Structure formats: structure tokens, C-alpha cells
């Protein structure tokens, strides 16, 4: 993890976190989607949920005729459906097959790995604590593997809920959403252990390496600048985590969803600006942000 000094003029210095931007899972999903759109230009590509959490990517696909839905029942029978990088539950697979849909699966391999772990441990009758953000598409999909055996843990407060749900259980498998921070994982792990649980599989291997590398890079960046800008959509979990990581280093940090977003920020007195982007953010947008910052000098 490094920072790159990209630009310095008139007292302003722009530092870029390396790595930043799209991860391999997002890149893979978009290549799959674009291949289908290229091969079948006259057919509608139905997408169950946003393919990735970036409004610009979604808008681009819509402009090419893709339709995004939140219910399989709204898709015509026999049509082609794309499952997003966040993965879906077995129930969604069953619904799609029942409607004889042509399924294109763009699930990130790291997410698919967590699904496999959940299935494996559930088949052994284990109870699972899933560290993640409630309601996130990825978390909803993993819960679907074994709803009666999985409880989502976001913070110490959720441990009390878990104790109520499974009052006689003292051994838990610990899994996690792929885009959370190391700090969140450790906080929840510590809370569970403090509550007397014996944990199976308590490691960071479920957190995507790209997520961890980007968080470490922004942590280093935040120590050397006065302000960090994170380019990413508000519903992007990994983008919000980058903001939190920078703030924990004592640095100002802002999430903006488009290059023009910087215009609404008062950074006139900032001399060292750090810039990074979420794992679903196109590099072209990131470069536009850099150019916009240069224009403000």
C-alpha cells in the first residue's frame, strides 16, 4: 500500500491512495454484463438488484437497455437475468429457475466463497454469527443459505439479541461480509468472546483482500494529508468504510458520488488533499475528479 504524489501547485498537493478503485470482482461482473449486452443488443437484460453499488455504472447499463428489478416475479418468463456481484440467496435461484429464466451469474468469487462456507457449516448443524451490515444485498444473500442458523452482528448490541435467539448455544461459527473493515470484525469478535462464546473460523479470510488493501492504503494516506475525498456512491459499503477508516486516523473525510461533488465542499484552506475511490468506482470518474481538483487551484 502506497500513496502517490500526483500534483503540486500553488501550495496545493494532491495525494492518491494506491490501490484505489475497482476491484477484480467488480471488474469481472461488469465484463460479464457488457459481454451479454454486446452479444444480444436487441434483447432486454434484466438485472436482479444493482450489479454493483455505483450509480454511474447502473446508469450506463440502463442507457444500453438493461432493466434493474428487486423481484424475480417482475421478470418475464424465459427472459435473461443477471445476478449481481453481491450474490443472491438459494431462494432467488429457485424463483428464477421456476420462471425458466436464462441465469447469468456475476457473483464475486469472494462472496461465493462465503456462501459456500455458510452452506458447509449449516449442513453440520452449526450456528453462525455473520459480521456485516443488515439489509446489505450481500448479507441478505448469505442469510438465505440457512436463515434459521445465521444471525447478523453489526455491533456489541447485537450480541444480546443473539443470546436471546439461541440461549443455550455457546459455540458459534464466525463469518463476515466481504466489504467490512478489519476494525468492525475485531469489535464483533471481541464482543462475542467477551460474552463467553467459543468461535470457530474466527479470522479475516472472508474480508476481500482488495477491500483490506484499499482500507490500509487510505489509512496511510490519512496520516499524511489534511483531508481525504472518497469517490463512491452512498450505498457502497466499501466506500463508506474508506471514509470511516480515514476519520479514525483523525483526518477530515468526505464521500462524494461524482466529480462535481467536490464543488460543494469548502476545501479552500486545505493544502494537502488525499483522494481515493470505492471498489465499484470507474477509473474514468476518478480521473475526472483529479482534473476538477486541479482546476480549483
LUMFI-601306 format. One record per residue (C-alpha): residue number from 1; residue in one letter; x, y, z. Coordinates in nm, 3 decimals, padded with zeros to 5 digits. Layout:
<r NUM; A; <X; Y; Z>> ...
//
This chain:
<r 1; X; <00.000; 00.000; 00.000>> <r 2; X; <00.144; 00.333; -00.106>> <r 3; X; <00.048; 00.691; -00.178>> <r 4; X; <00.135; 00.871; -00.498>> <r 5; X; <00.201; 01.243; -00.511>> <r 6; X; <00.020; 01.328; -00.832>> <r 7; X; <00.013; 01.704; -00.840>> <r 8; X; <00.153; 02.004; -00.657>> <r 9; X; <00.086; 02.366; -00.745>> <r 10; X; <00.037; 02.689; -00.558>> <r 11; X; <00.066; 02.523; -00.222>> <r 12; X; <-00.189; 02.252; -00.305>> <r 13; X; <-00.070; 01.893; -00.301>> <r 14; X; <-00.285; 01.604; -00.423>> <r 15; X; <-00.200; 01.259; -00.291>> <r 16; X; <-00.359; 00.941; -00.432>> <r 17; X; <-00.408; 00.619; -00.238>> <r 18; X; <-00.267; 00.312; -00.409>> <r 19; X; <-00.452; 00.088; -00.462>> <r 20; X; <-00.786; 00.253; -00.519>> <r 21; X; <-01.089; 00.200; -00.740>> <r 22; X; <-01.240; -00.108; -00.898>> <r 23; X; <-01.156; -00.449; -00.757>> <r 24; X; <-01.133; -00.770; -00.960>> <r 25; X; <-01.480; -00.886; -00.853>> <r 26; X; <-01.644; -00.568; -00.981>> <r 27; X; <-01.436; -00.570; -01.299>> <r 28; X; <-01.536; -00.932; -01.361>> <r 29; X; <-01.907; -00.859; -01.307>> <r 30; X; <-01.902; -00.563; -01.546>> <r 31; X; <-01.718; -00.761; -01.813>> <r 32; X; <-01.987; -01.030; -01.788>> <r 33; X; <-02.266; -00.771; -01.814>> <r 34; X; <-02.107; -00.587; -02.106>> <r 35; X; <-02.043; -00.912; -02.291>> <r 36; X; <-02.413; -01.002; -02.268>> <r 37; X; <-02.519; -00.653; -02.376>> <r 38; X; <-02.279; -00.668; -02.672>> <r 39; X; <-02.385; -01.018; -02.782>> <r 40; X; <-02.759; -00.959; -02.750>> <r 41; X; <-02.816; -00.591; -02.835>> <r 42; X; <-03.181; -00.647; -02.927>> <r 43; X; <-03.275; -00.839; -02.613>> <r 44; X; <-03.353; -00.698; -02.270>> <r 45; X; <-03.107; -00.784; -01.996>> <r 46; X; <-03.291; -00.799; -01.666>> <r 47; X; <-03.075; -00.737; -01.359>> <r 48; X; <-03.177; -00.854; -01.015>> <r 49; X; <-03.055; -00.569; -00.791>> <r 50; X; <-02.781; -00.326; -00.889>> <r 51; X; <-02.492; -00.516; -01.048>> <r 52; X; <-02.255; -00.316; -00.826>> <r 53; X; <-02.325; -00.028; -00.589>> <r 54; X; <-02.233; 00.259; -00.817>> <r 55; X; <-02.496; 00.487; -00.964>> <r 56; X; <-02.287; 00.578; -01.269>> <r 57; X; <-02.233; 00.214; -01.364>> <r 58; X; <-02.604; 00.143; -01.323>> <r 59; X; <-02.699; 00.447; -01.531>> <r 60; X; <-02.464; 00.339; -01.808>> <r 61; X; <-02.618; -00.008; -01.820>> <r 62; X; <-02.969; 00.141; -01.822>> <r 63; X; <-02.869; 00.352; -02.121>> <r 64; X; <-02.786; 00.029; -02.301>> <r 65; X; <-03.125; -00.121; -02.227>> <r 66; X; <-03.069; -00.309; -01.902>> <r 67; X; <-03.361; -00.312; -01.658>> <r 68; X; <-03.299; -00.340; -01.284>> <r 69; X; <-03.560; -00.503; -01.061>> <r 70; X; <-03.590; -00.611; -00.698>> <r 71; X; <-03.830; -00.901; -00.753>> <r 72; X; <-03.786; -01.204; -00.976>> <r 73; X; <-04.164; -01.215; -01.029>> <r 74; X; <-04.145; -00.894; -01.234>> <r 75; X; <-03.922; -01.056; -01.497>> <r 76; X; <-04.099; -01.218; -01.795>> <r 77; X; <-04.077; -01.597; -01.807>> <r 78; X; <-03.788; -01.725; -02.018>> <r 79; X; <-03.603; -01.391; -02.014>> <r 80; X; <-03.235; -01.345; -01.935>> <r 81; X; <-03.147; -01.233; -01.581>> <r 82; X; <-02.816; -01.117; -01.439>> <r 83; X; <-02.737; -01.182; -01.074>> <r 84; X; <-02.521; -00.906; -00.928>> <r 85; X; <-02.169; -00.921; -00.786>> <r 86; X; <-02.323; -00.928; -00.437>> <r 87; X; <-02.472; -01.273; -00.487>> <r 88; X; <-02.825; -01.396; -00.414>> <r 89; X; <-02.990; -01.648; -00.185>> <r 90; X; <-03.083; -02.004; -00.288>> <r 91; X; <-03.447; -01.893; -00.279>> <r 92; X; <-03.380; -01.641; -00.558>> <r 93; X; <-03.214; -01.913; -00.766>> <r 94; X; <-03.521; -02.130; -00.717>> <r 95; X; <-03.757; -01.850; -00.818>> <r 96; X; <-03.553; -01.779; -01.130>> <r 97; X; <-03.547; -02.144; -01.233>> <r 98; X; <-03.921; -02.175; -01.172>> <r 99; X; <-03.973; -01.892; -01.423>> <r 100; X; <-03.734; -02.067; -01.665>> <r 101; X; <-03.504; -01.765; -01.672>> <r 102; X; <-03.169; -01.774; -01.850>> <r 103; X; <-02.945; -01.703; -01.548>> <r 104; X; <-02.616; -01.515; -01.585>> <r 105; X; <-02.429; -01.528; -01.256>> <r 106; X; <-02.190; -01.237; -01.189>> <r 107; X; <-02.140; -01.315; -00.819>> <r 108; X; <-01.796; -01.211; -00.694>> <r 109; X; <-01.587; -01.524; -00.621>> <r 110; X; <-01.510; -01.394; -00.271>> <r 111; X; <-01.881; -01.361; -00.199>> <r 112; X; <-01.944; -01.708; -00.343>> <r 113; X; <-01.679; -01.840; -00.103>> <r 114; X; <-01.871; -01.705; 00.198>> <r 115; X; <-02.192; -01.865; 00.063>> <r 116; X; <-02.009; -02.195; 00.041>> <r 117; X; <-01.882; -02.164; 00.397>> <r 118; X; <-02.231; -02.084; 00.524>> <r 119; X; <-02.375; -02.390; 00.347>> <r 120; X; <-02.099; -02.614; 00.475>> <r 121; X; <-02.124; -02.509; 00.840>> <r 122; X; <-02.504; -02.507; 00.829>> <r 123; X; <-02.505; -02.863; 00.697>> <r 124; X; <-02.309; -02.958; 01.011>> <r 125; X; <-02.585; -02.801; 01.223>> <r 126; X; <-02.365; -02.511; 01.336>> <r 127; X; <-02.499; -02.172; 01.439>> <r 128; X; <-02.338; -01.884; 01.251>> <r 129; X; <-02.266; -01.523; 01.351>> <r 130; X; <-02.230; -01.322; 01.031>> <r 131; X; <-02.047; -00.992; 01.084>> <r 132; X; <-02.193; -00.746; 00.837>> <r 133; X; <-02.441; -00.471; 00.766>> <r 134; X; <-02.806; -00.566; 00.800>> <r 135; X; <-03.000; -00.529; 00.478>> <r 136; X; <-02.694; -00.518; 00.251>> <r 137; X; <-02.753; -00.727; -00.064>> <r 138; X; <-02.454; -00.950; 00.009>> <r 139; X; <-02.564; -01.017; 00.367>> <r 140; X; <-02.923; -01.090; 00.261>> <r 141; X; <-02.794; -01.345; 00.010>> <r 142; X; <-02.574; -01.526; 00.262>> <r 143; X; <-02.851; -01.538; 00.524>> <r 144; X; <-03.065; -01.714; 00.266>> <r 145; X; <-02.831; -02.014; 00.279>> <r 146; X; <-02.959; -02.101; 00.629>> <r 147; X; <-03.197; -01.839; 00.776>> <r 148; X; <-03.260; -02.034; 01.097>> <r 149; X; <-02.889; -02.077; 01.166>> <r 150; X; <-02.746; -01.733; 01.085>> <r 151; X; <-02.761; -01.414; 01.293>> <r 152; X; <-02.614; -01.085; 01.165>> <r 153; X; <-02.385; -00.900; 01.404>> <r 154; X; <-02.314; -00.531; 01.343>> <r 155; X; <-02.203; -00.428; 01.689>> <r 156; X; <-02.179; -00.532; 02.053>> <r 157; X; <-02.552; -00.463; 02.097>> <r 158; X; <-02.639; -00.743; 01.854>> <r 159; X; <-02.469; -00.997; 02.077>> <r 160; X; <-02.754; -00.958; 02.328>> <r 161; X; <-03.006; -01.030; 02.051>> <r 162; X; <-02.810; -01.340; 01.956>> <r 163; X; <-02.811; -01.463; 02.316>> <r 164; X; <-03.188; -01.432; 02.322>> <r 165; X; <-03.231; -01.614; 01.992>> <r 166; X; <-03.006; -01.907; 02.085>> <r 167; X; <-02.999; -01.906; 02.470>> <r 168; X; <-02.834; -02.248; 02.501>> <r 169; X; <-02.571; -02.209; 02.228>> <r 170; X; <-02.213; -02.137; 02.340>> <r 171; X; <-02.022; -02.225; 02.021>> <r 172; X; <-02.055; -02.019; 01.702>> <r 173; X; <-01.906; -02.009; 01.356>> <r 174; X; <-01.786; -01.657; 01.271>> <r 175; X; <-01.823; -01.543; 00.909>> <r 176; X; <-01.822; -01.193; 00.762>> <r 177; X; <-01.940; -00.976; 00.478>> <r 178; X; <-01.654; -00.929; 00.233>> <r 179; X; <-01.653; -00.548; 00.241>> <r 180; X; <-01.649; -00.466; 00.612>> <r 181; X; <-01.348; -00.318; 00.791>> <r 182; X; <-01.100; -00.516; 00.997>> <r 183; X; <-01.196; -00.297; 01.292>> <r 184; X; <-01.562; -00.394; 01.268>> <r 185; X; <-01.470; -00.761; 01.253>> <r 186; X; <-01.243; -00.737; 01.558>> <r 187; X; <-01.503; -00.539; 01.753>> <r 188; X; <-01.770; -00.803; 01.692>> <r 189; X; <-01.531; -01.092; 01.752>> <r 190; X; <-01.423; -00.940; 02.085>> <r 191; X; <-01.783; -00.881; 02.190>> <r 192; X; <-01.876; -01.242; 02.116>> <r 193; X; <-01.573; -01.380; 02.301>> <r 194; X; <-01.642; -01.150; 02.597>> <r 195; X; <-01.994; -01.289; 02.609>> <r 196; X; <-01.848; -01.636; 02.655>> <r 197; X; <-01.879; -01.778; 02.304>> <r 198; X; <-01.627; -02.018; 02.160>> <r 199; X; <-01.572; -01.915; 01.797>> <r 200; X; <-01.499; -02.138; 01.500>> <r 201; X; <-01.334; -01.987; 01.193>> <r 202; X; <-01.254; -01.651; 01.361>> <r 203; X; <-01.024; -01.497; 01.101>> <r 204; X; <-01.016; -01.223; 00.841>> <r 205; X; <-01.018; -01.450; 00.539>> <r 206; X; <-01.375; -01.367; 00.442>> <r 207; X; <-01.289; -00.998; 00.402>> <r 208; X; <-01.186; -00.940; 00.041>> <r 209; X; <-00.813; -00.871; 00.003>> <r 210; X; <-00.893; -00.575; -00.224>> <r 211; X; <-01.113; -00.426; 00.048>> <r 212; X; <-00.837; -00.468; 00.306>> <r 213; X; <-00.567; -00.325; 00.077>> <r 214; X; <-00.777; -00.018; -00.004>> <r 215; X; <-00.853; 00.042; 00.362>> <r 216; X; <-00.489; 00.013; 00.459>> <r 217; X; <-00.390; 00.248; 00.177>> <r 218; X; <-00.641; 00.514; 00.285>> <r 219; X; <-00.529; 00.474; 00.647>> <r 220; X; <-00.173; 00.555; 00.542>> <r 221; X; <-00.296; 00.837; 00.319>> <r 222; X; <-00.497; 00.996; 00.600>> <r 223; X; <-00.186; 01.028; 00.816>> <r 224; X; <-00.018; 01.248; 00.556>> <r 225; X; <-00.293; 01.481; 00.435>> <r 226; X; <-00.540; 01.733; 00.575>> <r 227; X; <-00.847; 01.595; 00.403>> <r 228; X; <-00.949; 01.273; 00.225>> <r 229; X; <-01.201; 01.258; -00.057>> <r 230; X; <-01.361; 00.920; -00.131>> <r 231; X; <-01.532; 00.891; -00.468>> <r 232; X; <-01.814; 00.638; -00.447>> <r 233; X; <-02.190; 00.600; -00.423>> <r 234; X; <-02.368; 00.644; -00.087>> <r 235; X; <-02.499; 00.285; -00.098>> <r 236; X; <-02.150; 00.144; -00.146>> <r 237; X; <-02.046; -00.032; 00.174>> <r 238; X; <-01.676; -00.038; 00.091>> <r 239; X; <-01.677; 00.334; 00.001>> <r 240; X; <-01.835; 00.425; 00.334>> <r 241; X; <-01.576; 00.212; 00.513>> <r 242; X; <-01.297; 00.411; 00.345>> <r 243; X; <-01.443; 00.731; 00.490>> <r 244; X; <-01.462; 00.573; 00.835>> <r 245; X; <-01.103; 00.447; 00.819>> <r 246; X; <-00.975; 00.795; 00.728>> <r 247; X; <-01.177; 00.956; 01.006>> <r 248; X; <-01.039; 00.711; 01.262>> <r 249; X; <-00.695; 00.843; 01.174>> <r 250; X; <-00.818; 01.187; 01.282>> <r 251; X; <-00.847; 01.319; 00.928>> <r 252; X; <-01.139; 01.500; 00.767>> <r 253; X; <-01.302; 01.270; 00.512>> <r 254; X; <-01.589; 01.314; 00.269>> <r 255; X; <-01.781; 01.074; 00.044>> <r 256; X; <-01.878; 01.223; -00.291>> <r 257; X; <-02.067; 01.030; -00.557>> <r 258; X; <-01.949; 01.225; -00.862>> <r 259; X; <-01.654; 01.450; -00.953>> <r 260; X; <-01.878; 01.757; -00.932>> <r 261; X; <-01.945; 01.671; -00.568>> <r 262; X; <-01.619; 01.838; -00.468>> <r 263; X; <-01.764; 02.175; -00.569>> <r 264; X; <-01.991; 02.174; -00.267>> <r 265; X; <-01.705; 02.129; -00.021>> <r 266; X; <-01.511; 02.412; 00.138>> <r 267; X; <-01.155; 02.298; 00.085>> <r 268; X; <-01.014; 02.641; 00.009>> <r 269; X; <-00.780; 02.627; 00.308>> <r 270; X; <-00.669; 02.268; 00.252>> <r 271; X; <-00.312; 02.229; 00.135>> <r 272; X; <-00.281; 01.852; 00.121>> <r 273; X; <-00.574; 01.657; -00.025>> <r 274; X; <-00.586; 01.280; -00.031>> <r 275; X; <-00.801; 01.108; -00.292>> <r 276; X; <-00.925; 00.751; -00.323>> <r 277; X; <-01.226; 00.571; -00.470>> <r 278; X; <-01.450; 00.279; -00.385>> <r 279; X; <-01.417; -00.068; -00.534>> <r 280; X; <-01.714; -00.007; -00.767>> <r 281; X; <-01.600; 00.333; -00.898>> <r 282; X; <-01.486; 00.358; -01.263>> <r 283; X; <-01.135; 00.494; -01.305>> <r 284; X; <-01.259; 00.744; -01.564>> <r 285; X; <-01.466; 00.917; -01.294>> <r 286; X; <-01.168; 00.918; -01.060>> <r 287; X; <-00.953; 01.092; -01.321>> <r 288; X; <-01.229; 01.349; -01.376>> <r 289; X; <-01.222; 01.424; -01.003>> <r 290; X; <-00.845; 01.480; -01.013>> <r 291; X; <-00.882; 01.722; -01.304>> <r 292; X; <-01.158; 01.908; -01.121>> <r 293; X; <-00.936; 01.949; -00.817>> <r 294; X; <-00.657; 02.088; -01.033>> <r 295; X; <-00.896; 02.346; -01.176>> <r 296; X; <-00.968; 02.478; -00.829>> <r 297; X; <-00.610; 02.589; -00.771>> 
//
